[in-house]
Amino acid sequence: MAGSRRLRAWQVGLLGAIILLRCPTENFRSWVWPSGFSRSMSRARVRRQAEDSWFPNPFAQIQGSMADPGYWKQQYFLAANLKQLLPPNRDEITAMQLAPNDCKYLGYLAPDKMPDKETGEGVKLEQYLVLGPVSGIQKYEFEKQCKVYSVAAGFREWQRDVLNLVPRKDVHVGVVSAGTAARLGGRILSEGLVQLAAALTRDGRVLLVCNEEDEKVIGGKLEDVMEAQNWKEMEESGDLPPDPEKDEMAEVLQQGKLRLVRVQRDDCGLTIGVCAGTYKPKVKKASAKKTKATAGPRRGRSRDRGAASGVRR
């Protein structure tokens, strides 16, 4: 009887040793100690614990994929709303997307806009441009999808000198897909937005699709960013006092030469911001030397005319 007890104790000890060797220390502590005694952990530590766990989250692999129910909510939201935000009174449009990861948004804009009940006419996507570097595979996929929708594909290089852009004024809709802002970061995002703004036509707009991480990069929730933007405009006119916090929130879009005019939020986790372009090319001032050179002969000619007419000075 005593021998069997010792054997069981040895087996339990061996099992505990195996658990200690195979299970990460933080996982073992959180499993052994009650929740009331566990110390608070940072997000990075919790994330690392979930990755090293023997029992990972079974839904982690499908999040953001086609098997995720939230994915289809987002696709339905985009497909139902992006086409309704196109510039009005246009039969054909040209769109340009900033640094895309895939060609999903081509499918959202390529089909004709819901035809008018009286005329039966809709908006047709004539050309789809990609702004920024793309790999050979991405270029092939875009050209392939454009052929499917009978849309002309185009690719534009990233301009390094964003302070001296030549406004093309040939793009009706600029597109920034969800996840792009978080991927690029604030500075590069602003540079890309400037290039979109410089390419917009007079009635053009940029559709800024954001998830939660994108909004953090831009400055906060788009509704708050729009409020901060309006505050800053009143601040510049002297009607409101300076507010550094609001100035910081509006900084990314202001540097990107865009102005939020409308925000549409959905419970699927995505928000669409409609932006108007504010880009104005710099006007080069004439140098002082050129001014003096042109002013000199004019004074000489006036004196010559006065001498010829016999006028005494």
C-alpha positions in Angstrom: 0.0 0.0 0.0 2.8 2.4 0.9 4.7 1.5 -2.3 1.7 2.3 -4.5 1.4 5.7 -2.8 5.0 6.4 -3.4 4.6 5.4 -7.0 1.6 7.8 -7.4 3.5 10.6 -5.8 6.5 9.9 -8.2 4.1 10.0 -11.2 2.5 13.2 -10.1 5.9 14.8 -9.6 7.0 13.6 -13.0 3.9 15.1 -14.6 4.5 18.4 -12.9 8.1 18.5 -14.1 6.9 17.9 -17.7 4.4 20.7 -17.4 7.0 23.1 -16.0 9.4 22.2 -18.9 6.9 22.5 -21.7 4.6 25.3 -20.5 5.8 28.9 -20.6 6.5 30.4 -17.2 3.8 33.1 -17.5 1.2 30.6 -18.7 2.0 28.4 -15.7 1.7 31.2 -13.2 -1.6 32.4 -14.6 -2.9 28.9 -14.6 -1.7 28.0 -11.1 -2.4 31.2 -9.3 -6.0 32.4 -8.8 -7.1 35.5 -10.8 -7.2 37.5 -7.6 -3.5 37.0 -7.0 -2.3 37.4 -10.6 -0.5 40.6 -11.3 -1.5 42.8 -14.2 0.3 42.2 -17.5 1.0 44.4 -20.5 -0.7 43.9 -23.8 2.5 42.6 -25.4 2.8 40.0 -22.6 -0.8 38.9 -23.0 -0.3 38.6 -26.7 2.9 36.6 -26.2 1.1 34.4 -23.7 -1.7 33.7 -26.2 0.8 32.8 -28.9 2.7 30.4 -26.7 -0.4 28.8 -25.1 -1.1 25.1 -25.6 -4.7 26.1 -26.3 -4.6 29.0 -28.7 -7.7 30.9 -29.6 -9.5 28.8 -32.3 -10.9 31.9 -34.0 -7.6 33.7 -34.3 -6.8 32.0 -37.6 -10.0 33.1 -39.3 -10.1 36.7 -38.1 -10.0 39.0 -41.1 -10.4 36.1 -43.5 -13.5 35.1 -45.6 -14.5 32.7 -42.8 -14.8 35.6 -40.3 -18.5 36.9 -40.1 -17.1 40.4 -39.5 -15.3 40.2 -42.8 -18.5 39.9 -44.7 -20.1 42.7 -42.8 -17.3 45.0 -43.8 -17.4 43.9 -47.5 -21.2 44.5 -47.6 -20.7 48.0 -46.0 -18.1 49.0 -48.5 -19.9 47.6 -51.5 -23.1 49.4 -50.5 -21.6 52.8 -49.7 -18.5 53.5 -51.7 -20.4 53.7 -55.0 -22.8 56.1 -53.4 -20.0 58.5 -52.5 -18.7 59.1 -56.1 -18.8 62.6 -57.5 -22.2 63.4 -58.9 -23.0 64.5 -62.4 -20.3 62.4 -64.0 -20.8 59.6 -66.5 -17.2 58.4 -66.3 -14.6 58.6 -63.5 -11.0 57.9 -62.9 -9.9 56.5 -59.6 -6.5 56.3 -57.9 -5.7 54.2 -54.9 -2.9 54.9 -52.5 -0.4 52.0 -51.9 -2.9 49.1 -52.1 -2.2 45.6 -50.8 -4.8 44.0 -53.1 -7.3 44.9 -55.8 -10.5 44.5 -53.8 -11.5 48.1 -54.1 -11.4 47.9 -57.8 -14.4 45.6 -57.6 -16.3 48.0 -55.3 -16.0 50.9 -57.8 -15.8 49.1 -61.2 -19.5 48.1 -61.5 -21.8 50.9 -62.7 -23.4 53.0 -60.0 -27.0 52.2 -59.3 -28.8 53.3 -62.5 -31.2 56.2 -62.4 -34.8 55.0 -62.5 -35.7 57.6 -65.2 -32.6 57.7 -67.4 -31.2 54.2 -66.7 -27.7 55.8 -66.7 -25.0 55.2 -64.1 -21.3 56.1 -63.4 -18.7 54.0 -65.2 -15.2 53.6 -64.0 -13.0 54.5 -67.0 -9.5 54.2 -65.5 -8.0 52.8 -62.2 -4.6 54.1 -61.2 -2.3 52.8 -58.5 -0.1 55.3 -56.7 3.2 54.0 -55.3 5.6 51.1 -55.8 4.0 47.7 -56.7 5.6 44.3 -57.2 5.4 42.4 -60.4 2.7 40.1 -59.0 0.6 43.0 -57.8 0.9 44.7 -61.2 -0.2 41.5 -63.0 -3.2 41.1 -60.6 -4.4 44.7 -61.1 -4.1 44.4 -64.9 -5.9 41.1 -64.9 -8.8 42.5 -62.8 -9.0 45.6 -64.8 -9.5 43.5 -68.0 -12.3 41.7 -66.2 -14.1 44.9 -65.6 -13.1 46.6 -68.9 -11.2 49.3 -67.0 -7.9 50.8 -68.1 -5.1 50.1 -65.6 -2.4 52.7 -64.8 0.5 53.0 -62.4 2.0 56.2 -61.1 5.4 56.6 -59.3 5.7 58.0 -55.8 6.9 61.6 -55.9 9.6 62.5 -53.4 9.3 66.2 -53.7 5.7 66.8 -52.5 6.3 70.5 -52.0 6.5 71.1 -55.8 4.0 68.8 -57.3 2.4 69.5 -60.6 -1.4 69.3 -60.2 -2.7 66.9 -62.8 -6.4 67.4 -62.0 -7.3 64.2 -63.8 -8.5 62.0 -60.8 -12.1 62.1 -59.6 -11.8 59.7 -56.7 -8.9 59.0 -54.5 -9.1 55.8 -52.4 -7.3 54.9 -49.2 -8.2 51.3 -48.2 -8.6 50.1 -44.6 -5.3 49.2 -43.0 -3.3 51.5 -45.3 -2.8 54.3 -42.7 -1.6 52.0 -40.0 0.7 50.3 -42.5 2.3 53.5 -43.8 2.4 55.6 -40.7 1.6 59.3 -40.3 4.5 60.9 -42.2 4.4 58.6 -45.3 0.6 58.7 -45.2 0.6 62.5 -45.4 3.0 62.4 -48.3 0.7 60.1 -50.2 -2.4 62.1 -49.4 -0.7 65.2 -50.8 -0.2 63.4 -54.1 -3.8 62.3 -54.1 -5.0 65.9 -53.4 -2.8 67.3 -56.1 -4.3 64.9 -58.7 -7.9 65.7 -57.8 -10.3 67.5 -60.2 -12.3 70.5 -58.9 -15.2 68.2 -57.8 -12.9 65.3 -56.8 -12.8 63.7 -53.4 -10.8 61.2 -51.4 -12.5 58.3 -49.8 -10.6 57.5 -46.6 -11.6 54.0 -45.3 -10.4 53.4 -41.7 -10.4 50.8 -39.1 -9.6 51.5 -35.4 -5.8 51.3 -35.9 -6.0 53.7 -39.0 -7.9 56.3 -37.0 -5.2 56.3 -34.3 -2.6 57.1 -36.9 -4.7 59.9 -38.4 -5.3 61.5 -35.1 -8.4 59.9 -33.5 -11.9 59.1 -34.5 -12.8 60.8 -37.7 -15.7 62.7 -36.1 -13.2 64.1 -33.6 -10.7 64.9 -36.3 -13.4 66.8 -38.3 -14.3 68.8 -35.1 -10.6 69.6 -34.5 -10.2 70.7 -38.1 -13.2 73.1 -37.8 -11.8 74.4 -34.5 -8.4 75.0 -36.1 -10.0 77.0 -39.0 -11.9 79.2 -36.4 -8.7 79.5 -34.5 -6.8 80.8 -37.5 -9.5 83.4 -38.0 -9.2 84.5 -34.4 -12.7 83.4 -33.4 -11.5 80.6 -31.0 -8.4 80.3 -28.7 -5.5 78.0 -29.6 -5.9 74.4 -28.6 -2.7 72.3 -29.1 -4.6 69.0 -28.7 -6.9 69.8 -31.5 -4.1 71.1 -33.6 -2.3 67.7 -33.2 -5.5 65.8 -34.2 -5.9 67.7 -37.4 -2.2 67.7 -38.3 -2.0 64.5 -40.5 -4.9 65.5 -42.8 -3.8 69.1 -42.9 -0.3 68.1 -44.0 -2.0 65.8 -46.5 -3.9 68.8 -48.0 -7.3 67.3 -47.3 -10.3 68.5 -45.5 -12.9 66.2 -44.0 -16.4 67.0 -45.1 -18.4 63.9 -44.2 -18.0 60.8 -41.9 -19.9 57.6 -42.2 -19.4 55.0 -39.5 -20.7 51.5 -39.3 -20.8 48.8 -36.5 -18.8 46.5 -38.7 -15.6 48.3 -37.5 -15.0 50.5 -40.5 -15.5 54.2 -41.1 -15.5 56.1 -44.4 -14.3 59.7 -44.4 -15.1 61.9 -47.5 -12.3 64.5 -48.0 -12.0 67.4 -50.3 -8.6 68.5 -51.6 -7.0 71.8 -50.5 -3.8 71.5 -52.5 -2.6 74.7 -54.1 0.6 74.8 -56.1 3.2 77.4 -55.0 3.4 80.5 -57.1 7.0 81.4 -57.9 7.8 85.0 -57.2 9.9 87.0 -59.7 13.4 87.8 -58.5 14.5 91.3 -57.7 17.1 91.3 -60.5 14.4 90.5 -63.1 12.2 93.3 -61.7 15.0 95.9 -62.0 15.9 94.7 -65.5 12.4 95.2 -66.7 11.8 98.4 -64.9 14.9 100.2 -66.2 14.1 100.3 -70.0 10.5 101.5 -69.2 11.9 104.6 -67.4 14.3 105.2 -70.3 11.5 105.0 -72.8 9.4 107.5 -71.0 12.3 110.0 -70.9 12.9 109.6 -74.6 9.3 110.2 -75.3 9.3 113.3 -73.1 12.4 114.7 -74.9 11.0 114.0 -78.3 7.8 115.9 -77.5 9.8 119.0 -76.3 8.6 118.8 -72.7 11.1 120.4 -70.3 11.7 118.7 -67.0 
